[in-house]
Amino acid sequence: MEDVYFAHPSKDFGKTDEALRLRKMQEHSELTYKGPRMHTQNTKAREEITLRTDNPLAVQRIVERLGFRESYNVRKRRVSYLLDKLRVDVDDVDGLGEFVELEVLTESPERSEQLLETARKELELEKIEPKTYLELLIEKHAADKNE
């Protein structure tokens, strides 16, 4: 899958902690607005509004005509597992390596915390990475430039 991130024409999404992403997959594509992260103890929660499409090129053209510009691409291979309200994604991200992403499909922050903590223990996941793949790639790119 390929995630294309767009820069807003008049505000810095890095400062507002927002994102506009076009995710291109074999079966379909999705345009997603991601709102600022909500502050919870050990989880990343944010508003997400997603539009599913079978025509990612048309969506990208509309977004670009509105003044957004393509800023970053994140490519990864993903294997997903679903167990009740818990989705486990095993990602191999180009330039970063392998990650396990846990997502609870519920509106309740308290229930999410419980399910995630149980899953972390069961899967023996010790390190929590608070940054997104995009943030990690931006940091890596900056570090590579300074070498």
Secondary structure, DSSP 8 states (H G I E B T S, - for coil): -EEEEEE-SSS-HHHHT-EEEEEE-SS-EEEEEEEEEEE-SS-EEEEEEEEEES-HHHHHHHHHHTT-EEEEEEEEEEEEEEETTEEEEEEEETTTEEEEEEEE--S-HHHHHHHHHHHHHHHT------S-HHHHHHHHHHHHHH-
